[in-house]
């Protein structure tokens, strides 16, 4: 079974000939140029043969085009660190305008997608990392929720502008060869009340998906953080959901009751730092898989694989998954 049919059946929760897996990490320093990101992504894919190739762009790339000044890298996640925000007070939001995604960091990521697509076309499905409009807004303004509650109309107006840029980027990424998108959010939890979650997260994400995704594409939704509103997330038109399933609710089994598509999880890679032997990774993976025993599971990390996880441990994890029955 080729990887394209494998994920298609997995996302329909159908039986597959093998247990699918998807693994990804950030590539500090290599994500500063499309050419270097291509090399890093291909090295990782060639070594570990993931069934989906997630394009791991710089985690603050989009925010920098809106005026965020970037520093170095988080030593654990490998993501870029924001040093200065363009929004310091509510009135600063009036300066936010739409970006031309053909230029700047938006444009760099599109170029990276084109380069990667040429290398792997027809061999492995690719998904470009996309941020929900409100996640991107929160990277521009660390006090976004406070500011929204002071002036909902202004923030909603600017959120539409950010959403328009992200929609353009999504379309351009798919045109550049991405087979699907990895749509990430970190506010599907109690940081927002129910009404805010609908207005600021659910509706803009649903609009982005409806404007960009065709039948030939797929959407993997990533719910970052603790206690996501999984039931609401399951109402979005997505093919699969990824969350910190080994660290927070819902469990894989309970998630299956709420969502009939693909579930990406099973690897609590953040805990691997405490393991004394790589073989212990095998025990954990096998235990999760045997406990779940349902269709539609693609084994994957709850978030990004930390930088401290060695290639040797990742290789042990991959070999374990390949031998699951």
MOGI-V261494 format. One line per field, one symbol per residue. ss: DSSP state (~ for helix, > for strand, _ for the rest). psi: psi as a letter, one per 40 degrees, with the letter a starting at -180 (. if undefined). Layout:
# MOGI-V261494
ss = ???
psi = ???
This chain:
# MOGI-V261494
ss = __~~~~~~~~~_________>>_______~~~_~~~~~~~~~~~~~~~___>>>>_____~~~~~___>>>>>______>>>>>_____~~~~~~________~~~~~~~~~~~~~~~~~____>>>>>>>_~~~~~~~~___~~~~~~~_~~~~~~~~~~~~~~~~~~~~~~~~____>>>>>>________~~~~~~~~~~~~~~~~~~~_____>>>>>>______~~~~______>>>>________~~~~~~~___>>>>>>_~~~~~~____~~~~~~~~~~~~~~____>>>>>_________~~~~~~~~~~~~___
psi = hiddddddddeefiiidihiihiiiighdeeeiddddddddddddddefiehhhhgiheeddddeeehhibaiheddeiihhdhiehdiddddeehiiiheeiadddddddddddddddehedhiihhhiiiddddddddhefdddddedgddddddddddddddddddddddddeehdaighiieefaediidddddddcdddddddddedhideiihhhhhhaifigddddeeigidihhigdeeiiiidddddddheaihhaehgddeedeididddddddddddddddfiiehhhiidaihidehiddddddddddddei.
